[in-house]
């Protein structure tokens, strides 16, 4: 027998898991990323032309008066700048589109999974939390399949090549600089390890605040009916301040990273002045070599700042992937259905056999209920509020499963049949007559999207909807508003009955 509520086992998400998700994402978009990588290589390589030409400008054109080199150097610098501009534009366009496509696909994938989760999950999770998971968490992956990851690789490549040139110009000076860079790299790894939990917590807080706000706005009539605006204002303010504290803490971390980067760059500058200046004075380096060395040192320092910034963004992307994986790890109804038998056309004989059920442990709602509802008959469930009438219907709909006993349809246990096959043969009018923001015709046809207008009208006549529909100026094309707010309670119920009839 199934329990009434089963919570998914909480598994610890490891860095290896996040990296695996990231690799899968990158592999899916490998073609555009490869093209982007090629463009970044070209962009960074031509970026070395201008600083390299400075050596020849100082040592040959100025000091040796080689005027013949002036025009070739200018053409080389101008051509390199043009190639950089074109490749930068192409890079942003190609990877920008790739990032937006990846975000869209991720949102579709998460929404598809969430929509197929069991009802018990929705009963214990705020709508706003789910919206945040679908819409906000996917945003972070732009830094993996957009310019972020490629820029990170480009920055590393620039730093490595620039270091090679620096070793060629002065290995002693560069060796000292390498020590400073090693300290920087270790500090970055430590900082990102500390920042990742903050970004993960931020997503959770944001989801909770969004969830409460969604509830508050959705129930605005109740809020106003009980003059509870101030209370909701306080609840939202508390959530917003929790978010503020998290953002402030992460900003301290990010600011610390950037400040430390500035210190490292400053240290490198001091080393350059002291050691490089002595090298020029002693004749170990020419003035052109020293000027070129300074520019290439800047080309090492600039990627460090870029890496620090992009590394923070990618860390945030991993946090979003963690939260998405938590949801996608939960079993859907379709996955549960895979091991169940298909269902033929049913007659509709419903039988409860010694059924017990509870939402919360040791708090029974139904105890040893048995009855039969024959196909074609009308069965009335009568009882006081909270006696379990709605719970019985949720068991018939297979929204919940019995704690003990069984519910059968035409003699077959609902536990063993595919829910999709079963629910396609049901028409239901729930206690909460939920309507979507659209026309009356669209809401009636929700159970049968390809129904003709004649079929919609026929169902509405049976449900006595035409009595009020014809009174609207737009008839069946009247917009009902969010949750059918523009209709009365009785009108919403009739539209729900028509929807069930059409099913």
C-alpha positions as CSV (number, residue, x, y, z in Angstrom):
1,X,0.0,0.0,0.0
2,X,1.1,3.6,-0.6
3,X,1.5,6.1,2.1
4,X,-0.6,9.3,1.9
5,X,2.4,11.6,1.6
6,X,5.9,10.5,0.6
7,X,8.7,13.0,0.7
8,X,11.6,12.7,-1.6
9,X,14.8,11.5,0.0
10,X,17.0,14.5,0.6
11,X,20.3,13.8,-1.1
12,X,23.4,16.0,-0.8
13,X,24.3,17.6,-4.1
14,X,28.1,17.4,-4.5
15,X,30.4,19.6,-6.6
16,X,30.9,16.6,-8.9
17,X,27.1,16.5,-9.5
18,X,27.1,20.2,-10.4
19,X,30.0,19.8,-12.7
20,X,28.3,16.9,-14.4
21,X,25.2,19.0,-15.0
22,X,27.4,21.8,-16.3
23,X,29.2,19.5,-18.7
24,X,25.9,18.1,-20.1
25,X,24.7,21.7,-20.6
26,X,27.9,22.7,-22.4
27,X,27.9,19.6,-24.6
28,X,24.3,20.3,-25.7
29,X,25.4,23.7,-27.0
30,X,28.9,22.6,-28.1
31,X,28.6,23.8,-31.7
32,X,27.9,27.5,-30.8
33,X,30.3,27.4,-28.0
34,X,33.0,26.0,-30.3
35,X,32.4,28.8,-32.7
36,X,32.5,31.3,-29.9
37,X,35.7,29.7,-28.6
38,X,37.2,30.1,-32.1
39,X,36.2,33.8,-32.2
40,X,37.6,34.4,-28.7
41,X,40.9,32.9,-29.8
42,X,41.1,35.2,-32.8
43,X,40.0,38.1,-30.7
44,X,42.6,37.6,-28.0
45,X,45.5,36.8,-30.5
46,X,45.0,40.0,-32.5
47,X,44.9,41.8,-29.1
48,X,48.6,41.1,-28.8
49,X,49.5,43.0,-32.0
50,X,49.1,46.5,-30.5
51,X,51.2,45.9,-27.4
52,X,53.9,44.0,-29.3
53,X,54.2,46.9,-31.9
54,X,55.0,49.3,-29.0
55,X,58.5,47.6,-28.6
56,X,59.3,48.2,-32.2
57,X,57.9,51.7,-32.1
58,X,60.2,52.7,-29.2
59,X,63.3,50.7,-30.0
60,X,63.3,50.9,-33.8
61,X,61.2,53.8,-35.0
62,X,62.0,56.3,-32.2
63,X,65.5,55.3,-31.1
64,X,66.9,54.0,-34.4
65,X,64.8,56.4,-36.6
66,X,63.4,53.5,-38.7
67,X,60.7,55.7,-40.3
68,X,60.0,52.9,-42.9
69,X,58.4,50.8,-40.1
70,X,55.9,53.5,-39.0
71,X,53.2,52.8,-41.7
72,X,53.4,49.0,-41.4
73,X,53.1,49.2,-37.6
74,X,50.1,51.6,-37.9
75,X,48.4,49.3,-40.5
76,X,49.0,46.2,-38.3
77,X,47.6,48.0,-35.2
78,X,44.6,49.3,-37.2
79,X,43.8,46.0,-38.8
80,X,44.1,44.2,-35.5
81,X,41.7,46.6,-33.9
82,X,39.2,46.1,-36.7
83,X,39.4,42.3,-36.4
84,X,38.9,42.7,-32.6
85,X,35.8,44.8,-33.0
86,X,34.2,42.4,-35.6
87,X,35.0,39.3,-33.6
88,X,33.7,40.9,-30.4
89,X,30.4,41.8,-32.1
90,X,30.0,38.3,-33.6
91,X,30.9,36.7,-30.2
92,X,28.2,38.6,-28.4
93,X,25.6,37.8,-31.0
94,X,26.3,34.1,-31.4
95,X,26.7,33.3,-27.7
96,X,23.9,35.7,-26.7
97,X,21.5,33.7,-28.8
98,X,22.9,30.4,-27.5
99,X,22.4,31.6,-23.9
100,X,18.8,32.6,-24.4
101,X,18.0,29.4,-26.2
102,X,19.6,27.4,-23.4
103,X,17.6,29.4,-20.8
104,X,14.4,28.7,-22.8
105,X,15.1,25.0,-23.1
106,X,15.9,24.7,-19.4
107,X,12.7,26.5,-18.4
108,X,10.7,24.2,-20.7
109,X,12.3,21.2,-19.3
110,X,11.8,22.2,-15.6
111,X,8.1,23.3,-16.3
112,X,7.5,19.9,-18.1
113,X,8.9,18.0,-15.1
114,X,7.1,20.1,-12.5
115,X,3.7,19.8,-14.2
116,X,4.0,16.0,-14.0
117,X,4.9,15.8,-10.3
118,X,2.3,14.2,-8.0
119,X,-0.4,16.4,-6.4
120,X,1.1,15.9,-3.0
121,X,4.2,17.9,-4.0
122,X,2.0,20.9,-5.0
123,X,0.1,20.6,-1.7
124,X,3.3,21.2,0.2
125,X,5.1,23.7,-2.1
126,X,4.1,27.3,-2.7
127,X,3.3,28.3,-6.3
128,X,5.7,31.2,-6.1
129,X,8.5,28.9,-5.2
130,X,7.9,26.8,-8.3
131,X,7.7,29.9,-10.5
132,X,11.1,31.0,-9.1
133,X,12.5,27.6,-9.9
134,X,11.3,27.6,-13.4
135,X,11.9,31.2,-14.3
136,X,14.8,32.5,-12.1
137,X,17.1,29.6,-11.5
138,X,17.4,29.0,-15.3
139,X,18.7,32.5,-15.8
140,X,22.1,31.6,-14.2
141,X,23.1,29.2,-17.0
142,X,23.6,32.1,-19.3
143,X,27.1,32.3,-17.7
144,X,27.8,28.7,-18.8
145,X,26.6,28.7,-22.4
146,X,26.8,32.5,-23.0
147,X,29.8,34.7,-23.1
148,X,30.8,33.9,-19.5
149,X,32.5,30.5,-19.9
150,X,34.1,31.5,-23.2
151,X,35.3,34.8,-21.8
152,X,36.8,32.8,-18.8
153,X,38.7,30.5,-21.2
154,X,39.7,33.6,-23.3
155,X,41.0,35.3,-20.2
156,X,43.0,32.3,-19.2
157,X,44.5,32.0,-22.7
158,X,45.4,35.6,-22.7
159,X,47.1,35.3,-19.3
160,X,49.1,32.2,-20.3
161,X,50.3,33.7,-23.6
162,X,51.2,37.0,-21.9
163,X,53.1,35.1,-19.2
164,X,55.0,33.3,-21.9
165,X,56.0,36.6,-23.4
166,X,56.9,38.0,-20.0
167,X,59.2,34.9,-19.3
168,X,60.9,35.6,-22.7
169,X,61.5,39.2,-21.8
170,X,62.6,38.7,-18.2
171,X,62.3,35.3,-16.5
172,X,63.6,36.7,-13.1
173,X,61.0,39.4,-13.0
174,X,58.2,37.1,-14.2
175,X,59.1,34.4,-11.6
176,X,58.4,36.9,-8.8
177,X,55.1,37.9,-10.4
178,X,54.1,34.2,-10.7
179,X,54.3,33.9,-6.9
180,X,51.8,36.8,-6.5
181,X,49.5,35.2,-9.1
182,X,49.7,31.9,-7.2
183,X,48.5,33.6,-4.0
184,X,45.7,35.2,-6.1
185,X,44.6,31.8,-7.6
186,X,44.4,30.1,-4.2
187,X,42.5,33.0,-2.7
188,X,40.0,32.9,-5.6
189,X,39.3,29.1,-5.1
190,X,38.7,29.7,-1.4
191,X,36.4,32.7,-2.1
192,X,34.3,30.9,-4.6
193,X,33.9,27.9,-2.2
194,X,32.5,30.3,0.4
195,X,30.3,32.3,-2.0
196,X,28.5,29.3,-3.6
197,X,26.3,28.5,-0.5
198,X,25.3,32.2,-0.3
199,X,24.1,32.2,-3.9
200,X,22.2,29.0,-3.3
201,X,20.6,30.4,-0.1
202,X,19.7,33.6,-2.1
203,X,17.7,31.5,-4.6
204,X,15.9,29.7,-1.8
205,X,15.0,33.0,0.0
206,X,13.9,34.6,-3.3
207,X,11.6,31.6,-4.0
208,X,10.0,31.8,-0.6
209,X,9.4,35.6,-0.8
210,X,8.0,35.2,-4.3
211,X,5.8,32.4,-3.1
212,X,4.3,34.4,-0.3
213,X,3.8,37.4,-2.5
214,X,2.0,35.3,-5.1
215,X,-0.3,34.0,-2.4
216,X,-0.9,37.5,-1.1
217,X,-1.8,38.9,-4.5
218,X,-3.9,35.9,-5.4
219,X,-5.9,36.2,-2.2
220,X,-6.1,40.0,-2.3
221,X,-9.9,39.9,-1.7
222,X,-9.4,38.0,1.6
223,X,-6.5,40.3,2.5
224,X,-8.7,43.4,2.0
225,X,-11.8,41.8,3.5
226,X,-10.0,41.4,6.8
227,X,-8.0,44.7,6.5
228,X,-4.8,42.6,6.6
229,X,-2.8,44.8,4.2
230,X,-0.4,45.9,7.0
231,X,0.2,42.3,8.1
232,X,1.1,41.2,4.6
233,X,3.3,44.3,4.3
234,X,5.2,43.2,7.4
235,X,5.5,39.6,6.1
236,X,6.9,40.7,2.8
237,X,9.2,43.2,4.4
238,X,10.7,40.5,6.6
239,X,11.3,38.3,3.5
240,X,12.8,41.2,1.6
241,X,15.1,42.0,4.5
242,X,16.2,38.4,4.6
243,X,17.1,38.7,1.0
244,X,18.8,42.0,1.6
245,X,21.0,40.4,4.3
246,X,22.0,37.6,2.0
247,X,22.8,40.0,-0.9
248,X,24.8,42.2,1.5
249,X,26.8,39.2,2.7
250,X,27.5,38.0,-0.9
251,X,28.4,41.5,-1.9
252,X,30.9,41.7,0.9
253,X,32.5,38.5,-0.5
254,X,32.4,39.7,-4.1
255,X,33.8,43.1,-3.1
256,X,36.5,41.4,-1.1
257,X,37.4,39.3,-4.2
258,X,37.6,42.5,-6.3
259,X,39.6,44.4,-3.7
260,X,42.1,41.6,-3.3
261,X,42.4,41.5,-7.1
262,X,43.2,45.2,-7.0
263,X,45.9,44.6,-4.3
264,X,47.5,41.8,-6.4
265,X,47.6,44.1,-9.4
266,X,49.1,46.8,-7.2
267,X,51.7,44.4,-5.9
268,X,52.6,43.4,-9.4
269,X,53.0,47.1,-10.3
270,X,55.3,47.7,-7.4
271,X,57.4,44.7,-8.4
272,X,57.5,45.9,-12.0
273,X,58.7,49.4,-11.0
274,X,61.4,48.1,-8.6
275,X,62.8,45.1,-10.5
276,X,62.0,46.2,-14.1
277,X,63.4,49.7,-13.5
278,X,66.6,48.2,-12.3
279,X,66.7,45.9,-15.3
280,X,66.5,48.9,-17.7
281,X,69.1,50.9,-15.8
282,X,71.5,47.9,-15.8
283,X,71.0,47.3,-19.5
284,X,69.3,43.9,-19.1
285,X,66.2,45.3,-20.8
286,X,65.7,47.9,-23.5
287,X,63.2,50.7,-23.0
288,X,61.0,49.1,-25.6
289,X,61.3,45.8,-23.8
290,X,60.2,47.4,-20.5
291,X,57.3,49.3,-22.1
292,X,56.2,46.1,-23.8
293,X,56.6,44.2,-20.5
294,X,54.4,46.7,-18.7
295,X,51.6,46.3,-21.3
296,X,51.8,42.5,-21.2
297,X,51.7,42.6,-17.4
298,X,48.5,44.6,-17.7
299,X,47.2,41.9,-20.1
300,X,47.8,39.4,-17.4
301,X,46.2,41.5,-14.7
302,X,43.1,42.4,-16.7
303,X,42.1,38.7,-17.2
304,X,42.6,38.2,-13.5
305,X,39.9,40.8,-12.8
306,X,37.7,39.3,-15.5
307,X,38.2,35.8,-14.2
308,X,37.2,36.9,-10.7
309,X,34.0,38.5,-12.0
310,X,33.1,35.6,-14.3
311,X,34.0,33.0,-11.7
312,X,31.5,34.6,-9.3
313,X,28.8,34.4,-12.1
314,X,29.6,30.8,-12.9
315,X,29.4,30.0,-9.2
316,X,25.9,31.5,-9.1
317,X,25.0,29.4,-12.2
318,X,26.1,26.2,-10.4
319,X,23.9,27.2,-7.4
320,X,20.9,27.5,-9.8
321,X,21.7,24.1,-11.4
322,X,21.8,22.6,-7.9
323,X,18.2,23.8,-7.2
324,X,17.0,22.7,-10.6
325,X,18.5,19.2,-10.0
326,X,16.7,18.9,-6.7
327,X,13.3,19.2,-8.5
328,X,14.3,17.1,-11.5
329,X,15.4,14.3,-9.2
330,X,11.8,13.9,-8.0
331,X,9.8,11.1,-9.6
332,X,7.0,12.2,-11.9
333,X,3.6,10.5,-12.3
334,X,4.7,9.5,-15.8
335,X,7.8,7.7,-14.3
336,X,5.5,6.0,-11.9
337,X,3.1,5.1,-14.7
338,X,5.9,3.4,-16.7
339,X,5.5,0.2,-14.6
340,X,1.7,0.2,-14.7
341,X,-0.7,-1.4,-17.1
342,X,-2.6,0.5,-19.8
343,X,-6.3,1.1,-19.2
344,X,-9.1,0.2,-21.6
345,X,-12.4,2.1,-21.9
346,X,-14.0,2.1,-18.5
347,X,-17.6,1.7,-17.5
348,X,-17.2,3.6,-14.3
349,X,-18.0,1.3,-11.4
350,X,-16.2,2.8,-8.3
351,X,-15.6,0.8,-5.2
352,X,-13.9,1.6,-1.9
353,X,-12.7,-1.4,0.0
354,X,-11.8,-0.8,3.7
355,X,-10.0,2.5,2.7
356,X,-8.1,4.6,5.3
357,X,-6.2,7.8,4.7
358,X,-4.4,10.5,6.5
359,X,-2.6,13.7,5.4
360,X,-0.6,14.0,8.5
361,X,0.8,11.0,10.4
362,X,-1.5,9.7,13.2
363,X,-4.3,12.1,12.1
364,X,-6.7,9.9,10.2
365,X,-9.2,11.6,7.8
366,X,-10.9,8.3,6.6
367,X,-11.1,5.1,8.6
368,X,-12.1,1.8,7.0
369,X,-14.5,3.3,4.4
370,X,-16.3,0.9,2.1
371,X,-19.0,1.6,-0.5
372,X,-19.8,1.1,-4.1
373,X,-20.8,3.7,-6.7
374,X,-22.3,1.9,-9.7
375,X,-21.8,3.2,-13.2
376,X,-24.7,5.3,-14.4
377,X,-25.9,6.0,-10.9
378,X,-25.7,9.1,-8.7
379,X,-23.9,8.7,-5.4
380,X,-24.2,11.5,-2.8
381,X,-21.7,11.9,-0.1
382,X,-23.2,13.7,2.9
383,X,-21.3,14.8,6.0
384,X,-20.2,17.8,8.0
385,X,-17.3,20.0,7.0
386,X,-14.0,18.1,7.4
387,X,-15.6,14.7,7.4
388,X,-13.6,13.6,4.3
389,X,-15.9,14.2,1.3
390,X,-13.3,16.1,-0.8
391,X,-10.7,13.5,0.3
392,X,-12.8,10.7,-1.1
393,X,-13.0,12.5,-4.5
394,X,-9.2,13.1,-4.4
395,X,-8.8,9.4,-4.0
396,X,-11.1,8.7,-6.9
397,X,-9.1,11.1,-9.0
398,X,-5.9,9.4,-7.8
399,X,-4.6,12.7,-6.5
400,X,-3.8,10.8,-3.3
401,X,-3.3,7.1,-2.5
402,X,-5.0,5.2,0.4
403,X,-3.0,4.5,3.5
404,X,-4.6,1.1,3.6
405,X,-7.4,-0.6,1.6
406,X,-7.9,0.0,-2.1
407,X,-10.0,2.0,-4.6
408,X,-11.1,0.0,-7.7
409,X,-12.5,1.0,-11.0
410,X,-14.5,-1.7,-12.8
411,X,-12.8,-4.1,-10.4
412,X,-9.3,-3.0,-11.1
413,X,-7.1,-1.4,-8.4
414,X,-6.4,2.3,-9.2
415,X,-2.9,1.6,-7.8
416,X,-2.1,-0.5,-10.8
417,X,-3.4,1.5,-13.8
418,X,-1.8,4.3,-15.7
419,X,-3.0,7.7,-14.4
420,X,-2.9,9.3,-17.9
421,X,-5.2,6.7,-19.4
422,X,-7.5,6.9,-16.4
423,X,-7.8,10.7,-16.1
424,X,-8.5,11.1,-19.8
425,X,-11.8,9.3,-19.2
426,X,-12.9,11.6,-16.3
427,X,-14.9,14.7,-16.1
428,X,-14.7,16.6,-12.8
429,X,-16.1,19.7,-11.1
430,X,-14.0,20.5,-8.1
431,X,-15.0,22.4,-5.1
432,X,-12.8,25.2,-6.3
433,X,-14.1,26.0,-9.7
434,X,-10.8,27.2,-11.2
435,X,-11.1,29.1,-14.5
436,X,-8.2,30.4,-16.5
437,X,-7.8,34.0,-17.7
438,X,-9.4,33.7,-21.2
439,X,-12.7,33.5,-22.9
440,X,-15.7,31.5,-21.7
441,X,-15.4,29.3,-24.8
442,X,-11.7,28.6,-24.1
443,X,-12.5,27.6,-20.5
444,X,-15.2,25.2,-21.5
445,X,-13.0,23.7,-24.2
446,X,-10.0,23.3,-21.8
447,X,-11.0,19.6,-21.3
448,X,-11.3,19.1,-25.1
449,X,-9.1,21.6,-26.9
450,X,-10.2,20.6,-30.4
451,X,-13.9,20.8,-29.7
452,X,-15.9,22.8,-32.3
453,X,-18.0,25.8,-31.3
454,X,-21.1,23.7,-31.8
455,X,-19.9,21.1,-29.3
456,X,-19.0,23.9,-26.8
457,X,-22.5,25.4,-27.2
458,X,-24.2,22.0,-26.7
459,X,-22.2,21.4,-23.5
460,X,-23.0,24.8,-22.2
461,X,-26.8,24.3,-22.8
462,X,-26.8,21.1,-20.8
463,X,-25.0,23.0,-18.0
464,X,-27.5,25.9,-18.3
465,X,-24.6,28.3,-19.1
466,X,-26.4,30.0,-22.1
467,X,-28.8,31.7,-19.7
468,X,-26.0,34.1,-18.7
469,X,-23.6,33.8,-21.6
470,X,-26.1,35.3,-24.0
471,X,-26.4,38.3,-21.7
472,X,-22.8,39.3,-22.2
473,X,-22.0,41.6,-25.2
474,X,-19.2,39.3,-26.3
475,X,-21.1,36.0,-25.6
476,X,-18.8,33.0,-25.6
477,X,-15.8,35.4,-26.3
478,X,-16.3,37.2,-23.0
479,X,-13.0,37.3,-21.0
480,X,-13.5,35.8,-17.5
481,X,-10.4,37.3,-15.8
482,X,-7.9,35.6,-13.6
483,X,-9.5,32.6,-11.8
484,X,-12.8,33.7,-13.5
485,X,-13.1,36.7,-11.2
486,X,-15.5,38.5,-13.6
487,X,-18.1,35.7,-13.2
488,X,-20.2,35.1,-10.1
489,X,-19.6,31.9,-8.1
490,X,-22.7,30.2,-9.6
491,X,-21.6,31.1,-13.1
492,X,-18.1,29.8,-12.6
493,X,-19.6,26.5,-11.3
494,X,-21.8,26.2,-14.4
495,X,-18.8,26.8,-16.7
496,X,-16.9,24.1,-14.8
497,X,-19.9,21.7,-15.2
498,X,-19.9,22.4,-19.0
499,X,-16.2,21.8,-19.1
500,X,-16.7,18.4,-17.4
501,X,-19.6,17.5,-19.8
502,X,-17.5,18.3,-22.8
503,X,-14.7,16.0,-21.4
